[in-house]
C-alpha cells in the first residue's frame, strides 16, 4: 500500500503506466494473418483483408458503408471535402487538435464553440448563436465515447440548412437511441490509432448510410481511380494497408473482451475513489453500449488541497503517466491562438474544463492491483498535497 514515503523516493511503479497503452488481440491469429498476406504479396490497394474488415465494421455498426482509411485525421479531411464543407464550420475546442487541423488543412475556418460542462460536448444553445452566413456545417465530437447532443444538433442542422458530421474517434462500439454510433449525421469518423482501445496500429474509417457519398469517398481515398488507368475524380492517398486491416480483424475478435476489461477497471476506479474530496469520476451511461476506454476525473481545486496540475506532477514522479485531455484547448494552440487570440472570452466552460480534467490509465496493459496502487497515490496526493509538494520542492 502506498504511503507518504512513496513521494520523494524511488517511483512506486518501476515501469511507466501509460494512458492509451495499446490493446493486442490473439497474437497467434494476428501472426497467421500476417503470414497469409505475406504469401499473397497483396499489401495495399484494398486487398482481401481491407475488404473483409470494411464488411465486418459495417455489420457491427449497422451502417450501409464503412470505408477504411489510413488514419482518423485523413478521414476527417476526406469527409469534409466529400461533403463540400467550406467557409466556417462550428466545432468544439475541447477535442483533440486533429478535429480542428483537418478543417484548417482544407482551408475551412474552425469556429470554436463552447461546451456543456455536464456532458463535455458541444452546447447546442451556443452552436445556434455561432452560426453566420459563412457557416456551412457542424462537426460534433462524441467526447469520452458519450454521444453528444445528437438530436439537438440534427435539428439545428436541418433548420439552418447546414451539413452535420461527427468526430466519433472516442466512440467506436458505443450506441445511442438503440443505434450504434456511425449512423448519425451525414457521416461519422472513427480513429483506430494505437492509443484507442480498438486499434489497427494506425487507421481510421468513415461510416455513412449515403450511397453517393460512400462512392465519392472510395474514389477520393485512392487518387480518384475508378478502375485500371481510369482517374475520374480528384483524390489523395488515404488507403488502409492490409497489415492494419489484419490487426483490425484480429481486434474485432477480442472487442467484447477489451470492453469487459475497460468496464471492470472503470468500476474499480469509481469504487476506490468514492468520497475523495473534490475529485469525481466522469459518469458513463450504461443503458446503451459503451466502450469505457477513458477514465476521466474532474478535479475541483476549490475543494482539494492540491491543484490538478499538482496531482499530475506527483503522479508522473511515481511513473503514473496520467494525461490532461484536451489541455490547453485547441483555441490555445497554433495557429488558432494567433488567428483567434480572444477566443477564450467566449469559451468559459471550455477553459474551466481544460483546467480540471485528468485521464487515468486503463485497458489490458494494467490489472486490478495497478488500479489499487494508482488510487492510493491519488488519495495521498489529494489528502496530503501541501506536505508532499514541500517534500518534492
C-alpha positions in Angstrom: 0.0 0.0 0.0 1.3 3.5 -0.9 2.2 5.9 1.9 3.9 9.3 2.1 7.3 7.6 1.8 6.5 6.9 -1.9 6.8 10.5 -2.7 10.4 11.7 -3.0 11.9 8.2 -3.1 12.1 5.7 -6.0 8.9 5.7 -8.1 6.1 3.4 -6.8 5.9 1.9 -10.4 9.2 0.6 -11.7 7.9 0.9 -15.3 5.7 3.8 -16.6 2.0 3.2 -16.6 0.5 5.0 -19.6 -2.8 6.3 -20.7 -3.7 4.7 -24.1 -1.3 1.7 -23.9 -2.3 -0.4 -26.9 -4.6 -3.5 -26.6 -3.5 -6.5 -28.6 -5.7 -9.4 -29.5 -4.9 -13.0 -30.2 -1.2 -13.0 -31.3 -1.5 -16.4 -33.0 -4.4 -15.2 -35.1 -2.7 -12.0 -36.0 0.6 -13.7 -37.0 -1.3 -16.2 -39.1 -2.9 -13.3 -41.0 0.5 -11.6 -41.4 1.9 -14.8 -42.9 -1.1 -15.2 -45.2 -0.8 -11.6 -46.5 3.0 -12.1 -47.0 2.3 -15.2 -49.0 -0.4 -13.3 -51.1 2.0 -10.4 -51.6 -1.0 -8.1 -51.6 -0.1 -5.4 -49.1 -2.2 -2.4 -50.2 -4.8 -1.2 -52.7 -7.9 -2.6 -51.0 -6.8 -6.2 -50.6 -8.9 -9.0 -49.2 -8.3 -8.1 -45.5 -9.3 -4.5 -46.1 -12.5 -5.7 -47.9 -13.3 -8.1 -45.1 -12.6 -5.5 -42.4 -14.9 -3.0 -44.0 -17.7 -5.6 -44.3 -17.3 -6.5 -40.6 -17.2 -2.9 -39.5 -20.4 -2.1 -41.4 -22.1 -5.1 -39.9 -21.1 -4.3 -36.4 -22.2 -0.6 -36.7 -25.4 -1.4 -38.7 -24.5 1.0 -41.4 -24.5 0.7 -45.2 -20.9 1.7 -45.7 -17.8 1.9 -43.5 -14.8 2.9 -45.6 -11.4 2.4 -44.0 -8.6 4.9 -44.4 -5.0 5.5 -43.3 -5.9 7.4 -40.1 -8.6 9.4 -38.4 -7.2 12.7 -39.5 -7.4 12.0 -43.2 -10.8 10.5 -42.6 -11.9 14.0 -41.3 -10.2 15.7 -44.3 -11.7 13.4 -46.9 -15.2 13.5 -45.3 -15.1 17.4 -45.1 -14.1 17.6 -48.8 -16.6 15.0 -49.9 -19.4 16.8 -48.0 -18.5 20.1 -49.6 -17.8 21.9 -46.4 -16.4 25.4 -46.9 -16.2 28.8 -45.2 -16.8 28.3 -41.5 -17.6 25.1 -39.6 -18.6 25.0 -35.9 -16.7 22.6 -33.7 -15.6 22.4 -30.1 -12.2 23.5 -28.9 -12.4 20.7 -26.3 -11.3 18.0 -28.6 -8.0 16.5 -30.0 -6.4 19.1 -32.2 -6.8 16.9 -35.3 -10.5 17.9 -35.4 -9.6 21.5 -35.9 -6.5 20.8 -38.0 -8.4 18.7 -40.6 -10.7 21.7 -41.2 -7.9 24.3 -41.3 -5.9 22.0 -43.6 -8.9 22.1 -46.0 -8.9 25.9 -45.8 -12.1 25.8 -43.7 -12.2 28.0 -40.7 -13.0 26.1 -37.5 -15.3 28.2 -35.3 -14.8 27.1 -31.7 -18.0 26.8 -29.8 -18.4 26.3 -26.0 -19.4 23.1 -24.3 -22.0 21.9 -21.8 -20.0 21.3 -18.6 -22.1 18.3 -17.7 -21.5 16.4 -21.0 -18.1 17.9 -22.0 -19.6 18.1 -25.6 -21.0 20.9 -27.8 -23.7 23.0 -26.1 -26.5 23.2 -28.8 -27.6 26.6 -27.5 -24.2 28.0 -28.1 -24.0 26.4 -31.5 -27.1 28.2 -32.7 -25.5 31.5 -31.6 -22.3 30.9 -33.5 -24.0 30.4 -36.9 -23.2 33.1 -39.5 -23.9 33.4 -43.3 -20.4 31.8 -43.8 -21.3 28.7 -41.8 -21.5 25.5 -43.9 -21.6 22.8 -41.3 -21.2 21.5 -37.7 -18.7 18.8 -36.5 -19.9 17.3 -33.2 -17.5 15.3 -31.1 -18.6 12.3 -29.0 -16.2 13.0 -26.2 -15.2 10.1 -24.0 -17.5 7.9 -26.1 -20.6 9.6 -24.7 -22.8 10.7 -27.6 -23.0 14.5 -27.9 -26.4 16.2 -28.3 -27.3 14.3 -31.5 -30.9 15.2 -31.7 -30.5 18.8 -30.9 -27.6 19.2 -33.4 -29.5 17.3 -36.1 -32.5 19.7 -35.6 -30.3 22.8 -35.8 -28.5 21.5 -39.0 -31.9 20.7 -40.6 -33.4 24.1 -39.8 -30.4 26.1 -40.7 -29.6 24.0 -43.8 -26.1 23.0 -42.6 -24.1 19.8 -43.1 -23.7 17.8 -39.9 -21.0 15.2 -39.3 -19.5 13.7 -36.2 -16.0 13.0 -35.0 -16.5 9.6 -33.3 -12.9 8.9 -32.6 -13.7 8.1 -28.9 -17.0 6.3 -29.7 -16.3 3.1 -31.6 -18.5 0.4 -30.2 -20.9 2.9 -28.5 -24.6 3.3 -29.1 -27.3 6.0 -28.9 -31.1 5.6 -29.1 -30.9 2.0 -30.0 -28.5 2.5 -32.9 -24.7 2.3 -33.0 -22.6 5.4 -33.3 -21.8 5.6 -37.1 -25.5 6.1 -38.1 -25.8 9.8 -37.3 -25.3 13.0 -39.4 -24.1 12.8 -43.0 -21.0 10.8 -41.9 -19.2 9.7 -38.7 -15.4 9.5 -38.4 -13.5 6.9 -36.4 -9.9 6.7 -35.4 -8.1 3.4 -34.9 -4.9 4.9 -33.7 -2.8 2.7 -31.4 -3.9 4.7 -28.3 -7.6 3.8 -28.9 -9.0 0.8 -27.1 -9.6 -0.7 -30.6 -6.7 -0.1 -32.9 -5.3 -1.1 -36.3 -1.8 0.1 -35.4 -2.8 3.2 -37.3 -6.0 3.8 -39.2 -9.5 5.2 -39.4 -12.8 4.9 -41.0 -15.8 6.9 -42.4 -19.3 5.5 -41.7 -22.3 6.6 -43.7 -25.7 5.5 -45.0 -25.4 7.7 -48.1 -24.6 5.6 -51.1 -23.5 8.5 -53.3 -21.2 9.9 -50.5 -19.7 6.5 -50.0 -18.9 6.2 -53.7 -17.2 9.6 -53.7 -15.2 8.7 -50.6 -14.0 5.5 -52.2 -12.7 7.5 -55.1 -11.1 10.2 -53.0 -9.1 7.9 -50.8 -7.4 6.3 -53.8 -6.4 9.2 -56.1 -9.8 9.2 -57.8 -9.2 5.9 -59.5 -12.4 4.2 -60.8 -10.6 1.3 -62.4 -7.4 0.5 -64.2 -5.8 3.6 -65.6 -9.1 5.5 -65.1 -9.0 8.5 -62.9 -12.3 10.3 -62.8 -12.1 12.5 -59.6 -9.6 14.5 -57.5 -8.2 12.2 -54.8 -5.4 11.6 -52.4 -3.7 8.5 -50.9 -5.8 7.7 -47.9 -5.8 3.9 -48.2 -5.6 1.5 -45.2 -2.9 -1.2 -45.6 -3.5 -4.9 -45.4 -1.3 -5.2 -42.3 -3.5 -2.6 -40.5 -6.7 -4.4 -41.6 -5.4 -7.7 -40.4 -4.8 -6.1 -37.0 -8.3 -4.7 -37.1 -9.9 -8.0 -37.9 -8.0 -9.6 -35.0 -9.0 -6.9 -32.6 -12.7 -7.3 -33.6 -12.5 -10.9 -32.4 -11.4 -9.6 -28.9 -13.6 -6.5 -28.9 -16.0 -7.7 -26.2 -13.1 -8.8 -24.0 -11.4 -5.4 -24.4 -14.6 -3.6 -23.4 -15.2 -6.0 -20.4 -11.7 -5.2 -19.1 -12.4 -1.4 -19.5 -15.7 -1.7 -17.8 -14.2 -3.6 -14.8 -11.4 -1.0 -14.5 -13.9 1.9 -14.7 -16.0 0.4 -11.9 -12.9 -0.2 -9.7 -11.8 3.4 -10.1 -15.4 4.5 -9.2 -15.4 2.4 -6.1 -11.8 3.2 -4.9 -12.1 7.0 -5.5 -15.6 7.3 -4.0 -15.8 10.1 -1.4 -12.4 11.6 -2.3 -13.0 15.4 -1.7 -13.0 17.5 -4.8 -12.5 14.5 -7.2 -15.2 13.0 -9.3 -15.2 10.3 -12.0 -17.0 11.4 -15.2 -20.2 9.3 -15.4 -20.7 6.9 -18.2 -24.2 5.9 -19.2 -24.7 2.1 -19.0 -28.2 1.8 -20.6 -26.6 1.8 -24.1 -23.4 0.2 -25.4 -20.2 1.9 -24.2 -16.5 1.2 -24.6 -15.3 2.6 -21.3 -12.0 3.5 -22.9 -11.5 6.6 -20.9 -11.5 7.0 -17.1 -11.9 10.8 -16.6 -11.5 12.7 -13.4 -12.6 16.2 -12.7 -10.6 18.0 -10.0 -12.4 20.8 -8.1 -9.5 22.9 -6.9 -11.8 24.8 -4.5 -12.3 21.6 -2.6 -8.9 19.8 -2.9 -5.7 20.8 -1.2 -3.8 20.5 -4.4 -4.3 21.6 -8.0 -5.0 19.3 -10.9 -1.5 20.1 -12.3 0.0 19.4 -8.9 -1.6 15.9 -8.9 -0.2 15.4 -12.4 3.3 16.3 -11.3 3.2 14.0 -8.3 1.8 11.0 -10.2 4.3 11.5 -13.0 7.0 11.3 -10.4 5.7 7.9 -9.5 5.6 6.7 -13.1 1.8 7.0 -13.4 1.6 9.0 -16.7 -1.9 10.5 -16.4 -2.9 13.0 -19.1 -4.6 16.4 -19.2 -7.0 16.0 -22.0 -7.5 18.2 -24.0 -5.2 20.7 -22.5 -5.0 23.7 -23.1 -7.8 23.6 -25.7 -7.4 23.9 -29.4 -8.1 27.6 -29.3 -4.8 28.0 -27.3 -2.8 26.0 -29.8 -1.2 27.3 -33.0 -2.3 28.5 -35.4 -5.6 29.2 -33.6 -4.2 31.2 -30.7 -2.7 33.6 -33.3 -5.7 33.6 -35.6 -8.3 34.0 -32.8 -6.4 35.5 -29.8 -9.6 36.3 -27.9 -11.5 33.1 -28.4 -11.2 32.2 -24.7 -13.6 35.1 -23.9 -16.5 33.1 -25.5 -15.3 29.7 -24.2 -15.5 30.0 -20.4 -16.7 26.4 -19.9 -14.0 25.0 -22.2 -11.3 26.9 -20.4 -12.6 25.8 -17.0 -12.8 22.2 -18.0 -9.3 22.2 -19.5 -8.0 23.1 -16.1 -9.9 20.3 -14.3 -9.7 17.2 -16.4 -7.4 14.3 -15.7 -7.4 11.0 -17.6 -6.2 7.8 -15.9 -4.6 4.6 -17.3 -6.9 1.7 -18.2 -7.0 -1.2 -20.7 -5.5 -4.6 -20.8 -1.9 -3.4 -20.0 -2.9 -2.9 -16.3 -4.7 -5.0 -13.7 -6.6 -4.6 -10.5 -3.6 -4.2 -8.3 -2.3 -1.4 -10.5 -5.6 0.4 -10.2 -5.5 0.0 -6.4 -2.0 1.5 -6.3 -2.9 4.4 -8.6 -6.0 5.2 -6.5 -3.9 5.0 -3.3 -1.4 7.5 -4.8 -4.3 9.7 -5.8 -5.8 9.7 -2.3 -2.4 10.5 -0.8 -1.9 13.3 -3.3 -5.2 14.9 -2.6 -5.2 14.4 1.2 -1.6 15.4 1.7 -0.9 17.6 -1.2 0.8 20.6 0.5 3.2 18.4 2.5 4.1 16.2 -0.5 4.7 19.3 -2.6 7.0 20.7 0.0 9.0 17.4 0.1 9.4 17.5 -3.7 10.3 21.2 -3.9 
